Amino acid sequence: MASSIDFFKNVQKQAHDIVSAGLAKKTEKDRLFFNAGPLTFDFNRQVINEKLTATFVEEAEKNNLKKRIEDLFSGELINHTEKRAALHWLLRAEKAPAGLEDEFSQVQDTLKLMSEFSNSVINGEYRPSGKAITHVVNLGVGGSDLGPRLAYDALKQYHNNVEARFVANVDGSDLLDALNGLNPETTLFIATSKTFTTLETLENTKAAQEWLKKSNIQNPGAHFAAATSKPAAAEGFGMDPSRIFPMWDWVGGRYSLLSSVGLALMIGIGPDAFNAIRKGAFEIDEHFKSADFAKNAPFISAALGVISVNGLDVRNHSVIAYDSRLNLLPNYLQQLEMESNGKSVNRDGQALDINTCPVLWGGIGTNTQHSFHQLLHQGTITANIDFFMPIGQTHGLADHQAYLQANCLAQAEALLHGKSLAKVKEELTAQGLSEAEIEALAPHKVIPGNKPCTIIGYKTLTAEVLGAIIALYEHRVLVQSHFWDINPFDQWGVELGKQLCQPVYDSIVDESKTSADSFTQEWVNIIREERKSS
């Protein structure tokens, strides 16, 4: 059942009332600060209070959100346009849910195979050319790249003797940069593609095979494994069935990190750390299923997104981690949120008359303070912000950590309180400026404040914490999609560009063919001339 226009109008009114009253003036009953799994959530600076929370809980009851969540966790075909279940949560389940015993067994069997193979690589037992593997290169794009890449980059403390590298783009430089310095005899490739038809992955697989052949590797296929739901296609590339790890159509690409898509990650950090990611995600799954909506982290986070977009017309969501090892988190969340909820028709195919997913972007604090925080504090375009802050540290630089945390909290304070014209004038007066100088300079130094943000804390960034963060946003996406009445599990919008690519490619490499678009043909002609001269 879709949320009504009256609901969104009510959200808009209440949101504006909260902002008008001042975010810093919330009463104790309107504060939201609680734990879920290994994460601590501070929603105190957000545009939400007890009344607006109750409005969302009431609407969730009206539009059967609980039924939607039950459908997710019972294997119903909630991806209705593709007639599929969405069982990514099963990848970290600890026991078989009723009715999904076969799927659970498939997951467990695959994880066992992945662990055995990973250990054989890490321990130096797998020697395709007589030498132990030192590097594993994942060939995948989108959901077959962003999750494993994020996790490997974030979890450096778990790295072992096998270095993982990642190649996504069909830009040849991406592949050549990854291959730089590698020994073909000690390199393992993993071709990661659900359908084994993904252009970028297939082209990079062909190029990697050619690199092995040119290096006189006697059996290039032995230097490959694959993660795919189409094993026959992988076998067609010379890959041994024993190293083809299953995927399933009931796990979407952007939700697939903990499937065989994560094989390169598992090799790079070890099965124990990989399973710790699963544990953290499972903890948030259980919290999401059982916690009351008023203290349910994915629900509140999703509600804040709806309030931001539909209540305040804020169409930017910024994710800023004061933890340099979460550098790639915004990249990962861009696909998770925008590919899922970047839709303009509802589940019945009718055009929506409300805004849906905001643009998501971000970076690492304190670096972002020296780039785009100027816009956040004084710009005309606003964003709702999620800050991530580690409470502890493992690097031993205690003062560094205290300054890092102080900066995070100070940014939240600055967004909330700002600096008034009167305060600016007081400071300039104390500096000895003349009245004329003060009048000229003061307006430039005013910071309006009253801007929302969330702080998500955790002790230190562990595999378990990363798993919890990933599951948090997965479920946030589901809840938001339910309020917006859209299907978050398909991505039909990406198909058109793929369809148009091949005819354009054909016109570039074959002068007897022309592009259907005259604008495109102008560029094709320029590219053809360059190809002749290079």
C-alpha positions as CSV (number, residue, x, y, z in Angstrom):
1,M,0.0,0.0,0.0
2,A,1.5,3.3,-1.1
3,S,1.9,6.2,1.4
4,S,-0.6,8.9,0.8
5,I,0.0,12.5,-0.4
6,D,-1.5,13.6,2.9
7,F,1.3,11.7,4.7
8,F,4.0,13.6,2.8
9,K,2.2,16.9,3.4
10,N,2.1,16.1,7.1
11,V,5.8,15.2,7.1
12,Q,6.6,18.5,5.3
13,K,4.7,20.6,7.9
14,Q,6.1,18.8,10.9
15,A,9.7,19.0,9.5
16,H,9.4,22.7,8.9
17,D,8.0,23.2,12.4
18,I,11.0,21.4,13.9
19,V,13.4,23.5,11.8
20,S,11.6,26.7,12.7
21,A,11.7,25.9,16.4
22,G,15.5,25.2,16.2
23,L,17.2,21.8,16.1
24,A,19.3,22.8,19.1
25,K,16.2,23.4,21.3
26,K,14.9,19.8,21.4
27,T,13.5,18.6,24.7
28,E,14.8,15.4,26.3
29,K,11.8,13.3,25.0
30,D,12.7,14.3,21.5
31,R,16.2,13.0,21.6
32,L,17.3,9.8,19.8
33,F,20.6,8.1,20.9
34,F,20.8,4.3,21.0
35,N,22.9,1.3,20.1
36,A,22.3,-1.4,17.5
37,G,24.8,-4.2,17.1
38,P,28.3,-2.7,17.3
39,L,27.1,0.8,16.2
40,T,26.0,3.8,18.2
41,F,23.5,6.1,16.6
42,D,23.2,9.8,17.5
43,F,20.1,11.3,15.8
44,N,19.8,14.2,18.2
45,R,20.7,16.8,15.6
46,Q,18.3,15.5,13.1
47,V,14.9,16.9,11.9
48,I,12.9,14.5,13.9
49,N,11.1,14.4,17.3
50,E,8.8,12.2,19.2
51,K,5.7,13.4,17.2
52,L,7.3,12.9,13.8
53,T,8.7,9.6,14.7
54,A,5.1,8.5,15.7
55,T,3.8,9.8,12.4
56,F,6.2,7.5,10.5
57,V,5.5,4.5,12.8
58,E,1.7,5.1,12.2
59,E,2.2,5.3,8.5
60,A,4.4,2.2,8.5
61,E,1.5,0.4,10.1
62,K,-1.0,1.7,7.6
63,N,1.2,0.8,4.5
64,N,2.1,-2.7,5.9
65,L,5.9,-2.2,6.2
66,K,6.1,-5.1,8.7
67,K,4.5,-7.3,6.0
68,R,7.1,-6.1,3.5
69,I,9.9,-6.9,6.0
70,E,8.4,-10.3,6.6
71,D,8.2,-10.9,2.9
72,L,11.9,-10.0,2.6
73,F,12.9,-12.5,5.3
74,S,10.6,-15.3,4.1
75,G,11.7,-15.4,0.5
76,E,8.7,-13.9,-1.2
77,L,9.2,-12.5,-4.7
78,I,9.5,-8.9,-3.6
79,N,11.5,-8.0,-6.7
80,H,8.3,-8.2,-8.7
81,T,9.5,-6.8,-12.0
82,E,12.1,-9.6,-12.2
83,K,10.0,-12.2,-10.3
84,R,12.7,-12.8,-7.8
85,A,13.2,-13.0,-4.1
86,A,15.8,-10.8,-2.5
87,L,17.8,-13.1,-0.2
88,H,21.0,-11.2,0.3
89,W,20.4,-11.5,4.1
90,L,20.6,-15.3,3.7
91,L,24.3,-14.9,3.0
92,R,24.9,-14.1,6.6
93,A,22.0,-16.1,8.3
94,E,23.1,-18.4,11.1
95,K,20.4,-21.0,10.5
96,A,18.0,-22.1,7.8
97,P,14.7,-20.2,7.8
98,A,11.6,-22.2,7.3
99,G,10.9,-22.8,3.6
100,L,14.4,-21.7,2.6
101,E,16.4,-24.8,3.6
102,D,17.6,-25.5,0.1
103,E,18.8,-22.0,-0.5
104,F,20.5,-21.9,3.0
105,S,22.3,-25.1,2.2
106,Q,23.5,-23.7,-1.2
107,V,24.9,-20.7,0.6
108,Q,26.7,-22.8,3.3
109,D,28.1,-25.2,0.7
110,T,29.4,-22.3,-1.4
111,L,31.0,-20.6,1.7
112,K,32.7,-23.9,2.5
113,L,34.1,-24.2,-1.0
114,M,35.3,-20.6,-0.9
115,S,37.0,-21.1,2.4
116,E,38.7,-24.2,1.3
117,F,40.0,-22.6,-1.9
118,S,41.0,-19.4,-0.1
119,N,43.0,-21.3,2.5
120,S,44.7,-23.3,-0.2
121,V,45.8,-20.0,-1.9
122,I,46.8,-18.3,1.3
123,N,48.7,-21.3,2.6
124,G,50.6,-21.6,-0.7
125,E,49.1,-25.0,-1.5
126,Y,47.5,-23.9,-4.8
127,R,50.4,-23.5,-7.2
128,P,49.0,-23.3,-10.8
129,S,52.5,-22.8,-12.3
130,G,54.6,-24.3,-9.5
131,K,54.8,-21.2,-7.3
132,A,52.6,-19.9,-4.5
133,I,50.1,-17.2,-5.4
134,T,51.1,-13.7,-4.3
135,H,48.4,-11.6,-5.9
136,V,44.7,-12.1,-6.7
137,V,43.1,-9.8,-9.2
138,N,39.3,-9.4,-9.2
139,L,37.8,-8.7,-12.6
140,G,34.3,-7.3,-12.0
141,V,32.3,-4.1,-12.2
142,G,29.4,-2.5,-10.2
143,G,28.2,-4.9,-7.5
144,S,31.0,-7.4,-8.5
145,D,33.6,-4.8,-7.6
146,L,32.5,-2.0,-5.3
147,G,31.7,-4.1,-2.2
148,P,34.9,-6.3,-2.2
149,R,37.0,-3.3,-3.1
150,L,35.5,-1.3,-0.2
151,A,36.0,-4.1,2.3
152,Y,39.5,-4.9,1.3
153,D,40.6,-1.3,1.4
154,A,38.8,-0.7,4.8
155,L,40.1,-3.9,6.5
156,K,43.8,-3.5,6.1
157,Q,44.5,-5.0,9.5
158,Y,43.4,-8.4,8.2
159,H,45.6,-8.4,5.0
160,N,47.8,-11.4,4.6
161,N,50.5,-12.6,2.2
162,V,48.2,-12.5,-0.8
163,E,47.6,-9.0,-2.1
164,A,44.2,-8.3,-3.7
165,R,43.8,-5.9,-6.6
166,F,40.6,-4.9,-8.4
167,V,39.9,-4.1,-12.0
168,A,36.5,-2.7,-13.0
169,N,36.7,-0.4,-16.0
170,V,37.0,-1.3,-19.6
171,D,39.5,1.5,-19.8
172,G,42.7,-0.5,-20.5
173,S,44.7,1.7,-18.1
174,D,42.7,0.2,-15.2
175,L,43.8,-3.3,-16.1
176,L,47.4,-2.4,-16.9
177,D,47.8,-0.4,-13.7
178,A,46.6,-3.5,-11.7
179,L,49.0,-5.8,-13.6
180,N,52.0,-3.5,-13.1
181,G,54.7,-5.3,-11.2
182,L,52.9,-8.7,-11.1
183,N,54.5,-12.0,-11.9
184,P,52.1,-14.0,-14.1
185,E,53.3,-17.3,-12.4
186,T,52.1,-16.1,-9.0
187,T,48.9,-14.2,-10.1
188,L,45.4,-15.5,-9.8
189,F,42.4,-13.9,-11.6
190,I,38.8,-14.1,-10.5
191,A,36.3,-13.3,-13.2
192,T,33.3,-12.1,-11.3
193,S,30.1,-11.7,-13.3
194,K,26.6,-12.9,-12.4
195,T,25.5,-13.5,-16.0
196,F,29.0,-13.8,-17.5
197,T,27.9,-11.4,-20.2
198,T,29.2,-8.1,-18.6
199,L,31.2,-6.3,-21.2
200,E,33.8,-4.8,-18.9
201,T,34.5,-8.1,-17.2
202,L,34.6,-10.2,-20.4
203,E,37.0,-7.8,-22.1
204,N,39.3,-7.7,-19.0
205,T,39.1,-11.5,-18.8
206,K,40.2,-11.8,-22.4
207,A,43.0,-9.3,-21.9
208,A,44.2,-11.1,-18.7
209,Q,44.2,-14.4,-20.5
210,E,46.3,-12.9,-23.3
211,W,48.7,-11.5,-20.8
212,L,49.2,-14.9,-19.3
213,K,49.7,-16.5,-22.7
214,K,52.3,-13.9,-23.8
215,S,54.1,-14.6,-20.5
216,N,54.4,-18.3,-21.6
217,I,52.0,-19.6,-18.9
218,Q,51.4,-23.2,-20.0
219,N,47.9,-23.4,-18.5
220,P,46.3,-19.9,-18.3
221,G,43.0,-21.4,-17.2
222,A,44.6,-22.7,-14.0
223,H,45.3,-19.0,-13.1
224,F,41.6,-18.3,-13.1
225,A,38.6,-18.8,-10.9
226,A,35.1,-17.4,-11.5
227,A,32.1,-16.3,-9.5
228,T,28.9,-16.6,-11.7
229,S,25.4,-18.0,-12.0
230,K,26.3,-19.2,-15.5
231,P,29.1,-21.8,-15.0
232,A,28.9,-23.1,-18.6
233,A,29.8,-19.6,-19.9
234,A,32.8,-19.5,-17.5
235,E,33.9,-23.0,-18.7
236,G,33.8,-21.6,-22.2
237,F,36.6,-19.4,-21.2
238,G,38.7,-22.4,-20.2
239,M,38.0,-22.2,-16.4
240,D,37.9,-25.5,-14.5
241,P,34.5,-26.3,-12.9
242,S,36.2,-26.9,-9.6
243,R,37.1,-23.2,-9.5
244,I,33.7,-21.8,-10.6
245,F,31.8,-20.6,-7.5
246,P,28.0,-20.3,-7.7
247,M,25.9,-17.2,-7.6
248,W,22.1,-17.0,-7.6
249,D,19.5,-14.8,-9.2
250,W,18.0,-14.2,-5.7
251,V,21.0,-12.1,-4.7
252,G,21.2,-8.8,-6.5
253,G,24.6,-7.5,-7.6
254,R,24.8,-4.5,-5.3
255,Y,23.8,-6.8,-2.4
256,S,26.2,-9.6,-3.2
257,L,29.4,-8.8,-1.3
258,L,29.0,-11.8,1.0
259,S,28.4,-14.2,-1.9
260,S,31.1,-15.7,-4.1
261,V,31.5,-12.1,-5.4
262,G,33.6,-11.7,-2.2
263,L,36.1,-14.5,-3.2
264,A,39.0,-12.2,-3.8
265,L,38.2,-10.4,-0.6
266,M,38.1,-13.7,1.3
267,I,41.5,-14.6,-0.1
268,G,42.9,-11.2,0.8
269,I,41.6,-11.0,4.4
270,G,41.0,-14.7,5.2
271,P,37.8,-16.7,5.9
272,D,37.7,-15.7,9.6
273,A,37.6,-12.0,8.8
274,F,35.1,-12.6,6.0
275,N,32.8,-14.4,8.4
276,A,33.1,-11.5,10.9
277,I,31.6,-9.2,8.2
278,R,28.8,-11.7,8.0
279,K,28.4,-11.6,11.8
280,G,28.1,-7.8,11.9
281,A,25.5,-7.8,9.1
282,F,23.5,-10.5,10.8
283,E,23.4,-8.5,14.0
284,I,21.8,-5.6,12.1
285,D,19.4,-8.0,10.3
286,E,18.2,-9.2,13.7
287,H,17.9,-5.7,15.1
288,F,15.9,-4.6,12.0
289,K,13.5,-7.6,12.3
290,S,12.9,-7.2,16.0
291,A,13.4,-3.7,17.3
292,D,10.4,-1.3,17.6
293,F,10.4,1.1,14.8
294,A,10.8,4.1,17.1
295,K,14.3,2.7,18.1
296,N,15.0,0.8,14.9
297,A,18.2,2.2,13.3
298,P,17.5,1.3,9.6
299,F,13.9,2.6,10.1
300,I,14.9,5.9,11.7
301,S,17.7,6.4,9.1
302,A,15.3,5.8,6.3
303,A,12.7,8.1,7.8
304,L,15.3,10.9,8.0
305,G,16.0,10.4,4.3
306,V,12.3,10.7,3.5
307,I,12.0,13.8,5.8
308,S,15.0,15.3,4.1
309,V,13.8,14.7,0.5
310,N,10.0,15.0,0.9
311,G,9.8,17.2,3.9
312,L,12.6,19.7,3.3
313,D,13.3,19.3,-0.4
314,V,17.0,18.5,0.5
315,R,18.2,16.4,-2.4
316,N,21.8,15.7,-1.3
317,H,22.9,13.0,1.1
318,S,26.5,13.3,2.2
319,V,28.4,10.5,3.9
320,I,31.6,11.7,5.7
321,A,33.7,9.2,7.6
322,Y,36.2,10.4,10.1
323,D,38.0,7.2,9.5
324,S,40.4,7.1,6.5
325,R,39.8,3.4,6.0
326,L,36.2,4.1,5.0
327,N,37.5,6.1,2.0
328,L,35.5,4.0,-0.5
329,L,32.2,3.9,1.5
330,P,30.5,6.7,-0.5
331,N,31.4,5.0,-3.7
332,Y,29.8,1.8,-2.5
333,L,26.7,3.5,-1.1
334,Q,26.2,5.5,-4.3
335,Q,25.3,2.3,-6.1
336,L,23.4,0.8,-3.2
337,E,21.1,3.8,-2.8
338,M,21.0,5.4,-6.2
339,E,20.7,2.3,-8.3
340,S,18.1,0.9,-5.9
341,N,15.9,3.9,-5.3
342,G,16.7,6.2,-8.3
343,K,13.3,5.5,-9.7
344,S,10.4,7.6,-11.1
345,V,7.6,5.1,-11.3
346,N,5.9,3.2,-8.5
347,R,5.6,-0.5,-8.1
348,D,2.5,-0.5,-10.4
349,G,4.4,1.4,-13.1
350,Q,2.6,4.7,-12.5
351,A,4.6,8.0,-12.6
352,L,5.4,9.2,-9.1
353,D,4.5,12.7,-8.1
354,I,7.0,12.9,-5.3
355,N,10.8,13.0,-5.2
356,T,12.7,9.8,-4.4
357,C,16.4,9.1,-4.0
358,P,18.8,12.0,-3.3
359,V,22.2,12.3,-4.8
360,L,24.7,10.6,-2.5
361,W,28.3,11.8,-2.2
362,G,30.9,12.2,0.4
363,G,34.5,11.7,1.5
364,I,36.9,11.5,4.4
365,G,37.1,13.9,7.3
366,T,39.1,16.0,8.0
367,N,40.0,16.1,4.3
368,T,36.5,17.2,3.4
369,Q,36.7,20.2,5.7
370,H,39.3,21.6,3.3
371,S,37.2,20.9,0.2
372,F,33.4,21.0,0.4
373,H,32.5,21.9,4.0
374,Q,32.4,25.5,2.9
375,L,29.3,24.6,0.9
376,L,27.8,22.7,3.8
377,H,28.1,25.6,6.2
378,Q,27.4,28.6,3.9
379,G,26.2,27.4,0.5
380,T,22.7,27.7,-0.9
381,I,22.6,23.9,-1.7
382,T,22.1,21.8,1.5
383,A,22.7,18.2,2.3
384,N,21.7,15.8,5.0
385,I,24.9,14.3,6.5
386,D,25.9,11.0,8.0
387,F,29.1,11.3,10.0
388,F,31.1,8.2,11.0
389,M,33.3,8.4,14.0
390,P,35.5,5.7,15.6
391,I,35.5,6.0,19.4
392,G,38.8,4.2,19.9
393,Q,41.9,3.6,17.9
394,T,44.5,0.9,17.3
395,H,47.3,3.0,15.7
396,G,48.7,4.3,19.0
397,L,48.6,8.0,18.0
398,A,46.2,9.1,20.7
399,D,46.5,12.8,20.1
400,H,45.8,12.3,16.4
401,Q,42.7,10.4,17.3
402,A,41.5,13.0,19.8
403,Y,41.9,15.7,17.2
404,L,40.1,13.6,14.6
405,Q,37.2,13.1,17.0
406,A,37.2,16.7,18.0
407,N,37.0,17.8,14.4
408,C,34.0,15.5,13.8
409,L,32.1,16.7,16.8
410,A,33.0,20.3,16.1
411,Q,31.6,20.0,12.5
412,A,28.4,18.7,13.9
413,E,28.3,21.5,16.4
414,A,29.0,24.1,13.8
415,L,26.2,22.8,11.6
416,L,23.8,22.9,14.5
417,H,24.6,26.2,16.1
418,G,26.4,28.2,13.3
419,K,27.6,31.7,14.2
420,S,25.2,34.6,14.4
421,L,25.8,38.1,13.0
422,A,26.0,39.5,16.6
423,K,28.6,36.9,17.6
424,V,30.7,37.7,14.4
425,K,30.6,41.4,15.2
426,E,31.6,40.8,18.8
427,E,34.6,38.8,17.6
428,L,35.6,41.4,15.0
429,T,35.3,44.2,17.6
430,A,37.6,42.3,20.0
431,Q,40.1,42.1,17.1
432,G,40.2,45.9,16.9
433,L,38.5,46.4,13.6
434,S,36.8,49.7,12.9
435,E,33.0,49.9,12.7
436,A,33.2,50.3,8.9
437,E,35.4,47.3,8.6
438,I,33.1,45.2,10.8
439,E,30.0,46.2,8.7
440,A,31.8,45.2,5.5
441,L,33.2,41.9,6.7
442,A,30.6,40.6,9.2
443,P,28.0,39.3,6.6
444,H,30.7,37.1,5.0
445,K,31.5,35.3,8.3
446,V,27.9,34.5,9.4
447,I,27.1,30.8,9.5
448,P,23.4,30.1,9.7
449,G,23.5,26.7,11.5
450,N,20.3,24.8,12.2
451,K,21.5,22.1,9.8
452,P,20.9,18.4,10.5
453,C,23.4,15.6,10.7
454,T,23.7,12.0,12.1
455,I,26.7,10.7,14.0
456,I,27.3,6.9,13.8
457,G,30.0,5.7,16.2
458,Y,31.8,2.5,16.8
459,K,34.8,1.4,18.9
460,T,37.2,0.7,16.0
461,L,36.7,-0.3,12.4
462,T,36.6,-4.1,12.4
463,A,35.1,-6.6,10.0
464,E,32.1,-6.9,12.2
465,V,31.5,-3.1,12.2
466,L,31.8,-2.9,8.4
467,G,29.2,-5.7,8.0
468,A,26.9,-3.8,10.3
469,I,27.3,-0.6,8.3
470,I,26.5,-2.4,5.1
471,A,23.4,-4.1,6.4
472,L,22.2,-0.8,7.9
473,Y,22.1,0.9,4.5
474,E,20.7,-2.1,2.8
475,H,17.7,-2.1,5.1
476,R,17.5,1.7,5.0
477,V,17.1,1.4,1.2
478,L,14.2,-1.1,1.7
479,V,12.3,1.1,4.1
480,Q,12.7,4.2,2.0
481,S,11.6,2.3,-1.1
482,H,8.5,1.2,0.8
483,F,7.5,4.8,1.7
484,W,8.1,5.9,-1.9
485,D,6.4,2.7,-3.3
486,I,9.1,1.7,-5.6
487,N,11.0,-1.5,-6.3
488,P,14.6,-1.2,-5.0
489,F,15.8,-4.5,-6.4
490,D,15.7,-3.8,-10.2
491,Q,17.8,-1.4,-12.3
492,W,16.2,-1.1,-15.7
493,G,17.6,2.4,-16.1
494,V,21.2,1.1,-16.7
495,E,20.1,-1.2,-19.7
496,L,19.7,1.4,-22.4
497,G,23.3,2.6,-22.4
498,K,24.4,-1.0,-22.6
499,Q,22.1,-1.6,-25.6
500,L,23.4,1.5,-27.4
501,C,27.1,0.7,-26.8
502,Q,27.5,-2.1,-29.3
503,P,26.2,-0.2,-32.4
504,V,28.4,2.8,-31.5
505,Y,31.4,0.4,-31.0
506,D,30.7,-1.1,-34.4
507,S,30.6,2.3,-36.1
508,I,34.0,3.2,-34.5
509,V,35.8,0.0,-35.7
510,D,34.0,-0.3,-39.0
511,E,33.8,2.7,-41.3
512,S,31.0,1.1,-43.4
513,K,28.7,1.6,-40.4
514,T,27.3,4.8,-39.1
515,S,25.8,5.8,-35.8
516,A,22.1,6.4,-35.7
517,D,22.7,9.7,-33.9
518,S,24.4,12.5,-35.9
519,F,25.7,14.1,-32.7
520,T,27.4,10.8,-31.9
521,Q,28.7,10.3,-35.4
522,E,30.7,13.6,-35.1
523,W,32.7,12.0,-32.3
524,V,32.9,8.7,-34.1
525,N,34.6,10.4,-37.0
526,I,37.2,12.1,-34.8
527,I,37.9,8.8,-33.0
528,R,38.3,7.0,-36.3
529,E,41.0,9.5,-37.5
530,E,42.8,9.1,-34.2
531,R,42.7,5.3,-34.5
532,K,44.3,5.6,-37.9
533,S,47.2,7.6,-36.6
534,S,47.9,5.5,-33.5
